[in-house]
């Protein structure tokens, strides 16, 4: 797949064909980006389908007017699903049939990824397929949320059967956050655009927020739009790390006392300076943190686009209930509890055994819960345990929150795990092994693993016949 600016977005010349959602506010450049994707495809002899309920056929002709008419008619199809002269309830179904018929006429075979590639002597090699939908926002207004979600799902699998690459656009924040999250779960990846006003000029940026099957840094890349409507991308540049959170800064860093910060972390840093009454720039993390033992959990496979939003919500609520029922959770009143979307982190300031006991008890409860469940209803988790410091900070809504190396390390440990793993950082594992003989039998050293930013840690795995996963994690590096 060759989307515009790909090398700048993910550092690769090509990625496997994917169905992508492009989000951003009105005016950020989504339609122009789609136009470039379309024109490049037609010029390269790909078969391109452009679907829009905003355009007429004449307006589409204007969109591709700088290409030869014969090439456009041979290599592209324009569809306006709302202008089909049939009753409204059948318009979307008719659109799918129209698209399939056009692909068949163009000689595009089903499931191209499973057939032998055409030989160099073939007179009509199978075409690559590009699909553009600009925009889902307008379709939602015309047809409603329920019909469009069903339509997108059917369209997704139809495009997959032709091994197509596709871009769908969605305007935010005109679409509700809940609706955006639900729609985005259908796609293989998400592109984001934003528009900034620096006083002298408007700055446009784009990033590949996520894409299935590939780890990359979601850097914001600046791009320009020429008077002719062509897009040019700025090269990736080396980025710096935020002094407070130690994560890379993808936007322009905010410099304070000669130190780089994320814009939303600078105020937190200033508050910490006041709280601890000295300059933190020389020493970094405050010297009076809360030390706690952390349990970090998430549900494996919760982001699967085939899983409905209701099913995702049901799994999260069930997991929360099972955690609340565990004795190790109930007996400790002084806990740090932070929801993480598809799981939670629980910190126990007093007892290093509490996160271990919670992990074992929860695995037993989950085994009972999953016993009679079908695959779609079962809940599979991975857990990371560690110990370390955190301190209290106020978020942008002035709510009290917690942040620090203890939570971050527990997350990194969990990220290494696969289904049913209970992984423990060495700083907590070695403390537990020294406490009880039973821990010596169930806590096992599995080796050194590299996590984010090149840090290497020694990990242990907790397992027995009742809990954990005795197999080594598949991934040695984060």
N, C-alpha and C positions, 0 to 999 in steps of 0.2 A: 504494500500500500504506500502511495506517495502523496501524502497530504502536503499542502503548501507549508514551507518552513520546517519540514520534518527534522532535518539535521540539526536545526537550532533548538527544537523543542525537546528531543530525546537523545540527541547525539548519535543518531543512526541514519543511514541513507535510506533504509527501507524497513518496514514492519509488516507482519502478516495482515491480510485484509481484515478490517475491523469495522464494526458499526459504532460510530462515535456520536456523542451529544455535545454540541457547541453551545455554551451558555454565556450570557452577558447582558448588560443593560442595552436599551435601544441606543443606536448611534455608535456602538463600539466597533462595528465593522464586520458583523457576522455575515451579512448578505454578500458583501464584497469578497470575503474569504471563500464563501461557497461558490461565487462566480468564478474565482480563479481556479478552484478545484474542478469546476465544470469545464472551463475553457481548455485547461491543460489536458483533461481527459479526452475531450473531442479531438484535440490536435494530435494526441498520441494514438488515435484509432481505437480508444476504449468506447464501449457503448454506455452512454450517459443518460440517466433518467432524472429530470428535474421536476419535482412536484411542488407546487405552490398554490394556495388558495388566494394569494394576494395579487397574482399576475394574470393578465390575459395572454392569449397566444401572440398578439402583436407586441406586447411588452417583452415577452420571452425572445421574440425575434430581434428586438432591439438589444437585449442582453448579450446576444451572441453575434451581433452585426459585424464585428471585425473578423469573423471567420467566413470562409466560402460557404454559400448556401448548400451546395451539394454535399460537402463534408458534414454540415450540421444535420441535414435531413437523413443522411446515411447512418450517422453515429449517435443521434440523440432523439429523445422523446420528451415532450412537455406534457404534464398532466396537471389539470386543475380539478381536484376531486369534487368541488362544489358545483362546477358548471356542467357536470354530466346531466343530460336531459332524462333523468329517471327520478323516481320518488326518493325523498331524502334519506329514508331508512336504509336504502340499498346503495347509496352513492359510494361508500367506502369499500364495500364488497366488490362493486363494479371496478373500482380503481385497482384493486389487487389483480383482478382478472385481466384488466387492460395492460398492466405492467408485465404480467406473465406472458401474455400473448406477444407483446413486443419483443421480449427477450427470446422467445422461441423463434420468432421471425428473423431475429438477428443472428440466429445460429448459436446461441449460448446454451451449452448443455447443462443439465442439472448436476449438482455436486461435482464441479470441475476439479475440486481438490483431490477427488478419489479416482480420477481417470488419468490415463497416460497423457503427458504433454504432447501437443501436436508436433509432428516432425517438421524439419526445416523445409521440406518439399511440399507441405500441405498447401493447397491453394486457398483454403478458407480457414485459417487457424482460429481457434475459439477466442472470442474477444474477452478482455477484462471488462468488468462491470463497475460503474460508479453510479451512486444514487445520492441525490440531494433532496432534502425536505426543508423548505424555508417558507413558513415556520410552523412549529408545533403550537406556538402561542395562538396564532390565528385559527388553526384547526380546532383547538380546545374551545375557543369562543364560539365557533360555528356548530360544532357537533357535541360538545360536552365531554366531561372528563372520562366517564365510563366507556363510551364508544371509542374514544381516541386511544385509551390504554389497551383495549382489546385489539384495535386496528394496528397499533405499533407492535404489539407482541406478535401478531400474525405476520406483519410485514418484516419484522426482524428475522423470523425463521425462514421466510421466503427468500430474503436476500442472502441468508447464510447458505441456502440450498444452491444458489448460483455463485457462491464464493465472492460476493460483491463487497466492495468497500463503500461506506456510506457516511454522510454527515447529516444530522438533524439539528436544527437550531431551536433554541428556547430562550425567550427573553426573561430576564430576571431583573428586579424583583417583582415584575408584574404578575408572575406566577407565584403562588404561595410556596413557602419553603417546604411544607409537607408534600405538596403536589410535585414539586421539583425533585425531591428526594425519591419519591415513589417512581416517577418516570425515569430518572437517571439509573435506577437499579436494573432496567431492562437492557442497557447498552454495555458494550465491551469497554468503553473508556469515555472520559469526559475532558473536553477542551474548555477552557475558561478565557474570557476576554474582559478587559476593564479599560476605562478611560479616565485619565487623570488630568487635572488642570493645574499646571505649575505657575499660572499667572501670565506667562509669556506665550505659551502654546499648549495645545492638547496633546497628551502623550498616550498612545495606545499600546497595550501590552496583552500578550497571550501566553498561556502555558498549557501543557498537557498535565492535567491534575492527576489522572490515573489511567492505567490501561492494563487489562488482564494479561497475566503471564509475563510481565516485564517490570523489573524494578528500575526506577530512574529518579533523578532529582527534579521535582516539578518547578523548574525555574521560570520566572516571568521573563519573557523575551519581548523587547520593544519592537514594534513594526510601524512602517509608514505607508500611507496610501497616496499614490501619485494623482495628479489631476486627471490622468487617463483611467484611474481605477485599478492600477496595479499595486500589488503589495510587495514590499521589500522588508527583510528581517535583519535586525542587528545581530551580530555574532554573540554567542555565549561569552560571558566574561567570568573570571574567577571571582568567587564570592567570599565574604568574610563571615565570621561567626559572631552571634550575639553574645555580649559579655555576660548577660544574666542567665540565659537558658542554654547557651553553648550550641544551639542549632544554627544551621546556615541561614543567612539573610538573603532572600530571593529578590526583594525589592531594594530600593536605595536605602542604605543604613542611616539611622539617625546617630549623629556623632555628639557625644556629651563627655566632657572632661577627657577628650581625645580617645574615647572608647566607643565601639560600634554597638548599636542596639536595634532590635525590632522596635518600630514606632510604639506598639502597644506595651512594650516592656520598660520603656524609659521611665514612665511615671511610677511603676512598681519599684524600680531601682531607686528613684528619688525618695520614695516613702521609706524604703529599707534604710537608706542613709540616715534619715531622721530617727527611725526607730532605734538603730544601734549607735547613733550619735558619733559616728566617725566615718571617714572616707573609705568606702569599700573598694575603690579602684586599685588599691595596693594589695588587697588580700582576697578579693573575690567573695566567696560565700560567707555569710555572717557566722560568727563564732558561737552563737547561742541557739542552735536549731533544736527541734524536737527529734529525738532519735526513735525510730519505730521499726517494726517488722511487718513487711508488706506481702499481701496476697493479691496478685493481679490475674484476672481471668477474662477470657472472651470466648464466644461461641464460634466454633469452626464452621465455615461455610455459610454464615448468616447473610453475606452480601450476594449470594447466588441469585442472578436475575430471574431464575425460574421459581424462586420462592416468593410468594405473595407478601405484601407489606403486613397484612393481618397475621400471617403465619410468623413473620419475623417478630412482630410485637408480642405474639403469644409466647414465643420461645423466651424472649427477654423477661417477660413477666413471670413465667414458670421458673426460670433460673433464679430470679430474685427471691421468689417464694421459697425455693429449696435452700438457698443460702441462709435466709432468715430462720429456717427451721433447724439448722445445724446447732448443736449444743455449744460448739466452740465460738460461734458468732453470738449466741445469746448471753453467755456468762460474762463476757468482757464488755463493760459499759463504756469504757474510755477508748472509743474507736474513731479512726479517721475513715470516712466512707465517701467515695467519689464515684458516681456513675460515669461510664465511658462509652455509652451508646450500645455496644454489643456485649457488654460485660460490666465489671466494676473493679475498683481497687479498694482494698480494706487494709488499713494500717492499725497495728496493735502496739501501742507504746510500751506496754509493760512486760508481756510474756512472749519470748521467741518461739515457744511451741504453738501458739495460737494459730498462726497461718498454716502450719503443717497439719494440725488437727482439723482445721476447717477444710483443707484440701482433701484429706482422707475421708472425712465424714460426707462431704459433698459428692465425692466419687461413688460412695456406697448408695447414696440417695438417688443419684442419676442412673445407676445400674438398675435399681428397682423401677424407676420411672420409665426407662427405655425398654424394659423387658417385653412388653406387649405392644410397643409402638412400631409403626411402619417407619421406613427410613426418613420420609419427609417430616414426620412428627418427632423423631428422636432428637435429643440434644447432646451434641458432642462438644467438649471443651478442651482448652489447654490452659495451663496455669503456670505462672512464674512467681517464685518466692525470693525475697531478698531482705536485707536489713540496711538501714542507712538514714541519714538526716533529711528532714524537711523543715520548712518554716512557713509561717502564715503570711499570705499576701492577699491583697484586695484585687478582685478582677475589675473589668471595665464598668461593671454595674455596682461596684463597691461592695460586693458580697465577699465574705471571708472564704478563702480557698487555701489550698496547700500546694507547695511546689518544692522540689529539691531532688538531689541525687538518689535518695532511697526509692522514690516512686519511679523515676526514670530507669533505674537499673532493673527494677522488677518488671517493667514493660519490656526492656530489651531481652531479659531472660525468657519471658513468655514468648516473644517473637521467634525465638529459635525453635520452639516446640512444635510438634505436630499433634494429631489427634490423641487425646488422653494423657499427654505428657504432663508430669508435675516436675518441673525443673527448678533447681535451687542454686542460687549464687553461693560461691564458696564461703563468703563471710558469714552467712547464716547456717549453711550445711555443717560446717566444722564445729560451730557452737552446739548444734543439736546432737551431733554424733557423740559429743563428749558427755551429754546429759543422761542417755539411756541406752541399754544394750539393744533394745528392739530397733532403735534408730540405726545402729551399726549394720543391722541386717537388711534394712529397707532403703537406706540412703546410699546410693552407689555413685562413685566418681566416674564420669563419662568423658572427661578430657577438656581441653582448651577450645574455646569458640571465639571467633571474632565477631564483634557487634559493631554498631554504628560508629563512624568516625575512626575506624581502625583499632578501637580498644579491644584487648583480648582478656577474656575472663575464664576462670576454671568453673565448670558446671558439674553439679550432681543431679541424679535423677531418683525420684522417690517412686518405688513400685513394689507390689506384692501381687498375690492372686486376687486381691480385693480392690486394688486401686493402682493408678499409674499405668505407664506403658514401658515395658522392658526393652523395647527396641530403641536404638540410637536415633536421635533426630536426623532427618534426611539432610538438613542444611548445616554445613560447618561454618559458613560465613553469612553474615547478615546482608 
